[in-house]
């Protein structure tokens, strides 16, 4: 990544103070200081509607498709959709520390009471509000269900969408919340109004937002739970990466559902994304920020994350990490394809997923290990679609740093992969908090 000197940073910040945050505002350093983005053309671009559609979203209406609406405008748009379509209703399920209603959008043909025989997909967006691709994708897809012929997606399955979970963080927004991410121009803050990271609270449930989420999850009992994020770390060719505990035979508390995700979900999902011009990949994290080829890790499988909680609770859970250096539009469209495909797969194969969930729920292990730790040695070697880079001596850090060049490396990288396991499987577990491998970027 190109180095931003302190002087240049100061100039950019001073210049930004006079800029009104309108839908046409651009960050002054967007393209000057981020690595180049490889050119992209995908079939999913046809999903974007123009201003002739009365239900065009703020994301679509923006000339560069690099804008995401604020909380008030998002809620108003969904309330309007609720009144206009019998397929959609808005439901408040909690209140934030600053008093904002936290809401979900239910898409169904069942009316007020959902048919428990139908599989249910729960999509959660904005647990980190700067990573808001799922909100914009969900607005487009729900609009298309209501008015553009995609209502049949709800014939055999129901959808619960949480557009913004961390609503207070969403409104603490600005152009510099995530300077290492390519759009949207105005981004929410990572933490809540009480400065908490909700993506570390799936187990303790300290925060009111997470307590409300658990009540909603208990009410609707999702068959598949999708948690939408954007990456923080290294550059690579993939635009949509996703993962789950137990992927590719790695240890899981829910082995039957992990097998279903491996065999029934992942191949079909990857095929669908590729058909629309996206590059799906497994969710991995670099272990050394100054040496991209040192290896990859799973980023941590513990229960404080959604994927760890889902594995322990026997709720099939997928963590999406769209790639931060891809344009916002590319990430939003990939998320649209992901949600739509997940609905289709649940409609087709929901019964077999429920069978897997029942098998996992019947497990009665004698011990329940906790506190995952990283392996000392790699378990496998993985092929990886990398981006070319060079190294340079940075006057800012005084160390050798990486500069990503924005060019796809035509040769697949063969990288060691370090997994995680519960410490009970180790001869000599490490103390909690002392992993063997420290990934360069945590999950979300």
N, C-alpha and C positions, 0 to 999 in steps of 0.2 A: 504494500500500500504506500502511496506517496506520502512523504513526510510533510506535515503542516507546521511551519516554524511558529514560535510564539508571537513574533512580530506580525506574520501574516494572519494568524488567528485573531490578534487584537484588531487589526484593520477590518477584517471580515465582520467581527462582532460589532464594532462601532458603526459600520455601514448598515448593519441589519437593524439597528435600533430605530432608524427613520423609516423603515419599510413597513407599510400596512400589511397585515396578514389577510390578504384577499385571495380568492381562488387562483389568481394569476401570479402571486408572489413566488419567486424562485430563491432558493438558498444561493448566496453568492459564490460558494465554493463547490457546488454540487459536482460539476464535471471537471473542475480544475484540480480537485484533490482526491477524488475517488478513482480507483482503477478503472480503466475503460471497460465498458460493458459490451460483450460480443453482440453483433447484430442478430436480431431474432425476428423471425416471421413464423407465426403459427396459425393453424386453422381455427383455433379458439378465438382469434381476433374478430371473427365474424359474430361472436356473441355480443359485442359492444353495439349498443343502439345509439342513435343520434337524437338531436333535439326535436325531431318531428314526433317522437314518442312522448306522450304526456307523462309517462312513468319513467322517463330517463333518470338515472341516478346522478348524484353530484359527481361521482367518479367518472361516469361516462360523459357527462356534459363538459367536463374540463378538457380544454384543447389537447393537453398533453397526457390526459388520464393519469394525473399525478396528484390528485386531491381526494381527501376523505372528509366527509362532513362532521361537524361537531355533534355533541350529544343531543342538544335541543332539536337540531334539524333532522338528525337520524330518527329520533323518537317521533317527531311530527310526521315524517315520511311513512313510518310503519303504522302509526295510528290511522293515517289516511288510507293505507292499504287495507287495514283491518276493516274499515267502513265500506270499502269498495269491493271486497272479495269475500265470499263465503268460505274460501279455503284457508283464510289466514285470520288469526286472532292474536292480540298482544296481551301478555300476562305479566304483571308485576310479581316478583318473588322475593324481593328484599329491598333494603334501604341502605345506602352507603353512609359512612361517617359524616359526610357533608350534607346528607339529607336527600340525595338523588335516588329516585326509584331505580332499582336494577330490574330489567325486564327481559323476558323471553318472547320469542315469536313462534307460535305453534302453527304448523301447516298440516292440514288433515282434511279428509272428507267425512270424518266421523261426527262432526259437531262438537259440543262442549265436552263430551265424555269419549275419550279415545278407546278404541277397540283393543283390548289387551292381546288379542290373537295376532294383531299386526306387529311386525318388528318395528322398533323405534330407533331412529338415529338422533343422537344429541350432539350438536356442533357448538363448541364454546369458542368464542373469539374475544380478544382484548383482555386476557388476563394480564398481559403486558400491553398497555394501550398503544404504544408506538408500533406494535406488530399487529396491524389492524386489517390485514388482507381479507380475513374471513368475513368481516362485516360488509365490506363492499361487494364481495362475491355473493354473500347471502342475500343482499338486497336485489342484485340482478336475478338470481335464480328464483327467488320468491315472486318477483315481478313476472318472470317468464312462466311460472306455474299458474299465476292468476290470470294472465292476459295473453300469453303467446304460445299456447298449445302444449305446455309441459305439465299440465295438471294430472296427466296419467301417471306421473311419477308417484302420486299419492294413492294409487288404486290399492296397493298391497302393503304400504309402509307409511309411517308417520315421521315427521321431522320436528324437532325442537331446536331452534337456533337462539343462542345467546349472542346478540351482536356485540355487546360491550360488557364484560364482567367487571373490570375495574373502572367504574364510571368516573370516579373522582380523578384518578390518574389520567384518564382520557381527556379531561378538561384542563388539566395543567399542561397545556400544549404549547409548542413553539417549533421553530425550524431547526433547532439544534439538540433536540432530545436524543436523537440517534444519528450523529454525524457520520457514522460508518455504514449507513443504510441509504439506498437509493430510493427515496420517496416513501410515503407521500410527503409533500413539502412541509406540512404542519403535522407534527407527531405528538402523541400523548407521552406522558412521563411513565417510567418503568414501575414506580412504586405508587402506593395509595396515598390518600390524604394524611394518613398516620405513618407514612414512610415505611410501609411494609411491602414485601415482595410476595404476592399471593401465590406465586408458583413455587413456593417453599412451604406451603401451609396445608397441603392435602391430608396430612396425617394429624397435626396438632389441632387444626381448625380454630386458631386463635382469633381470626378476623371475621367480622360480620359478613363480608362478601362471601367467604368460603363456607360459613355456616349456612347462608342462604342457598348457595350452590348445592350443598349436600341435601338440604330439604327438597330442592327441585329434583335432584337425581333420585331420591327415595320415592318421590311422587310418581315420576314417569318411568323409572326402571328401564333405562336405555339398554338396548341389545348391543349397540355399538356407540362408543363415545370418542369424539374427535376433538382434540385440543390444538388450536391453530396458533403457530408462532412464526417468527422470522429469526434467522440465525444471527449470531454475533461475531463469528470468527472467520475462518480461512476462505479463500476464493476457490471455486471449482466450477465445472461445467453444469452441474445439476441445478435446476431451478426449483423443483419440489422434492424435498427429502422428507421421509417419514419413517417411523419405527415404532416398536412395541416390545415389551419385555417377552423374552422367549424367542425372538426372531432368529431364524436359521439354527434352531436347536440349542440356543443359549438357555441357561437355567431360568425357570419361571415358576411362579406360584400357580399359574393357570396353564398347564401344558396343553390341554385339549384345545383351548381357544387360540393359543399361540400356533398350534398346528393348523387350525382352520385359517388363520390369517396368513400363514406361510403358503398354504396349498390352494385355498379358495379365493382369498382376497387379493393378495399381492400380485400374482401374475395378471389377473384381469385388470386391476387398477393400473399397473404399469403399461399394459397394452393400450388402455383408454387414453392415458396421458400422452403416450408417444404418438398415438393417432392424431392428437390435437396439436402436435408440435412441441410438446414439453419434454424435458429430460428428467425423469424420476430417478431417485437414488435412495439408498438406505441411509438412515439417520446415523451419522458418525461425526466425531469431533477429532481434530488434530491434537496430538499430544505435545507438540513442541512448536510454538508460534514462530520460531526462527528457523525451523527446518521442516517444511511441509511434508517431506518424504520420510520423516522419522517413524510415522505410524499413526494409527487411528484408534479411538476408543469409543465405547458406547455412551459416554457422557454421564453415566450414573443411572442406576436402576432402582434407587431407593423410593420408599413410599411417600416421601415429601413431594415428589413429582406426580403428575397425573398418570403416567404410564406405570409407575411403581404402585400407586394406590390401586389402579385398575387391575393389575395382576393379583394383588392381595385380596381385593374385593370380588374377584371373578367377574369383572365388568370389562369386556374387550375394549381396550383403550389404545388409540393411535395418537402419537405425538407428531404433528406436522411441523417441520422447520423449513419454510420457504427461504430461498437464498437471498440474503440482504443486499447483495451487489447486483442482483437482477432488477430491472425497472419494476416499479410498483404495478404497472399494468400487466406485465408478464406474470407476476406472482398472483395477482387477483384472479386472472383468467385460469391459471393452474389450479387455484383453490376452487373455483366454480366447477371445473371438470371433476375434481376430486369429490366434492360433495354430491354432485349429480350421479357419478359412477357408484359411490357408496350406497346411495338410495336404490339404484338398480340392482346392485349385488345383494342387498338385504331383501329386496322383493323376490329375487330368484333363489337365494340360498339361506334365507333367514331361519328356516326350520333346522338345518344342519348346524347353524351357529348356536341355536338354543340347545341343541343336544350336547354340544361341546361345553356350553356354560353349565348345564346340569351336571355333567361329568366332573368338572372342576369344583363345583359347589359341593359335591358329595365327598370330596377329599377330606380326610381327617388325619392330618400329619401328627406324629407324636411330638415333634418339635417345630417351632416356627422361627427360623433364623431371621435376623434383622441386621441392619448396618452393613450394606454391601460394600465390598472393597474391590479394588482393581487387581487384575492378575499381574504377577511379576513378568510373565512371559506371554507373548502373543499366542492366541489359540489357532488362528488361521492367517492366511495371506489373502487379501482382497484386491480385486481389480478396481481401479479408481480413475475416473475421468478428471484429470487435473487441468489446471491453468498454468501456462508458462509464467515463470517469475525470474527475477534476478536479485542478487544481494548487493548491498552497498553499505558503506560505513556511515552511520548517521551521526551528524554533529549534535543532534538533539539528545539522543540517548547515550552516545558514546559507544554503541555496540553495532554489530553487524545486523542489519535489518533486511526484511523482505520487501521487494517492490513487485506487485502483481502487474502483468503486462496485458491482461485482457484477451489473450489468445489461447484458444483451445489447444492443448498438447495432443497431437495426433497419436502419440504412443500411450497406451494404458499404463498407469503406474501400478506396480505390484507392492502393496503396503501391508505391513504387519498390523493385525487387529487385536487389541487388548480388550477383553471382555471383563465383566464384573460377576462376582459370585458372593453368596452369603458367607460370612467368616466361619461358620460351622463346618464348611467343606474344606477348610484349610488346616494343615497341621499346626500352624502357629499364627493365629489371626493377629492382624495389626490392631493397635488401639483405634477406637473410633476417631475419624477425622484425620487419619494419616494414610491416605491411599498411596499405592505404589506409583500410580501414574496420575498426573494432574492434567486434565484436558485443557486446551487453550481456550475453550469456550463452553460454558455450562449450557444446559438445554433451555433455551429461551431466555 
